[in-house]
Amino acid sequence: MYEVNLVGVFAVLWKKKLLFSVFTVIAVMISVIYALSLPPMYKATVLLAPNNSDGAGSVLAGQLGGLASLAGVNISGGAGETELNIAILKSRQFINHFIKKNNMAYTLFAENWNASAKRWEEDGKEIDSPTNQMLFSAFSQLLQVKVDRKGLVSISFDWKEPGYAAQISNTLAIDINSYLRKKLI
């Protein structure tokens, strides 16, 4: 039976300290080079708060009814309203409509769009335009929707340009609000 001698283990490690140091420095250098080679990504977040007005006839309540519904204020009396509205926001139908409305296919797949030839290309060969599934998948990877403990809903969008990320986040908030208000009517 073998016994582990801690003093012996530390003695071996101490003798190999140069090897461990070199390995650590190489790992750090590779990590830094990799991190610097990545394109910068910016996150724009829109925070949606519930409507705290208790007057049913309030102008603010009417204008922000969709936001209140999204943030969890129970206007219609149904349970799980927040989860339902987030599911609508993340749904294939809503996202594909949003992508088409905002003409985002060219942005999401810019590396395949040849603007001068006005066609989709890959390795110089013409290809079909991105499918709805491809557009949905690409957009969904850039979108995050979270609900905090207080019921506040945050919609975040990541992109290479901060202005575009903010524009998409704001437009998403406006569109989901409009959609949910129409749904309530």
N, C-alpha and C positions, 0 to 999 in steps of 0.2 A: 504494500500500500504506500502511495506517495503522500508526503506531507508538503504543504505549501508554506514556504518560509518567506514572509513578507519582506524581511530585510534583504533576502536574496533577490526577490523580484525587483525591488527598488534599486538595488545595485546594478542589475542588468539594464534597467531602464536608464539609469544615470550614465552608464557606459555608451548607450545608444542615443544620447541626447542630441548629438549633432545630426543624426539621421532624422529624428523627429522634427528638429528645427527646420531642416531643409525641406522636408515634406510639407510642413505647415506653411512655410513661406511660398512654396510653389502653389499650394492649394489657394492661398489668399490671392496670389497674383492672377491665377486663372479666373477666380471669382470676380475680381475687379475688372479684368479685361472683358469678361462676359457681360457684366453689368453695364459697362460703358458702351458696349456695342449695341445694346438694346435701344430702340427708338424711345424717346420720352413719351409717356402717356399721361394725359390729364383727365381728372375726374371732376365732372360738374354735377352737383347734387341740388335737387329741389326738394324742399321740405313742405309737406302738406299737413296742415293742422285742422283739427275738427272745428266746426262752427259752434261757438259757445252761446250763440243767441238762442234764447228760449221762446221768443215770439215767433209764431208761425208766419205772421204777415210781414216780418222784417224784410226790407229790401236786400240786406246783406245775406240773409238766409236764402232768399231766392237766387241770388247771384252765385253763391258758393255752395249750393245744395249738392252738386256733384262732388266737390272737394270734401264736404262734410261726410258724405256717404263713403267716399274712398277712405277717409281717415277713421271711420268706425262709428260715427254718430248715427244712431239708429232712427232714420227718418221714416222708413216704411214699416217698421215694426218687425222685420225679419232678423233672425239670428245669423251671425256669420257674414254680415254685410261687408266688412273689411276684406275678409278672405275672398269673397266672391268678386269684389271689385279689383283686387290685386290679380286674381285669376283672369279677369277680363283684360287687364292691362298687359299681362304676359301671354295672352292667347295668340295663337297663330293668325287668326282672322284680324284682330286689332293691329298686330305688329305689321303684317303684310300690307294692310290698308295704309298704315302710317308710312311705311317705306315707299309705297307707290305715290302717295299724296305729296311727300316731300322729295321725291325723285332721288332716293338715296342709293339705288343700285350702283350708279356710277361711282359713288363715294366708297361704298362698302367693298367694291371689287375694282378699285381704281387701277390695280396692277394688270388687270385683264382688259381694260377699256382703252382702245386706241381712238383718241378724240379726232385726230386728223383724218383717219379712214372711216370714222364713225361706225366701228364694229368691235365686237368682242374677239380678243385674240389670246392665244397662249403659245409661247415659243414661235411667234410670227405666223401661226396658222389660225384661221378663223374658227371660232367655236360658238356654240349656242350661248344665248344670254343666261345669266344665273337663274336658276329655278326659284320658285317661292320658298322651297325648303332650304335652299342654300342661303337665300336672303334672310330668312327667319333665324337660321342657325347663327349666321355671322352677327346679326343684330343682337340676338339673345346673349351672346358671349360678352357683349359690351354693356349690357343693361343689368343693373342690380336694383331690386325693390326690397326694402326692409321696413318692418314695423317695430318701433321701440316700445318700451314698457308703458309709456304714456299714450300710446295709440297714434303717435305721429308717424306718417308714412314718408320715407325718403326714396326718391327716384334718382338714381345716379347713372350717368353715361360716361364711358371712357373713350377718349379719342386722342389722336396725335396733336390736334390743335385745340387750345383751350376755348377759343371763341366758338368753334363748331360744337364742342361738347356741351357748352352752356346753351347754345341755340337749340340743340336737340332735346336736352333736359327740359328746358322751358316749354318748347313746343309739345313735348309729350304730356306735360302737366296740363297745358291748355286743352289739348285734344281729349285726354281722358276725362277732364272736368266737363267738357262740352258733351261728350258721349254719355256720361252718367247723368247729366242734367236732362238730356233728351230722353233717357231711359225712364226717369222719374215722372216725366210729363204724361 
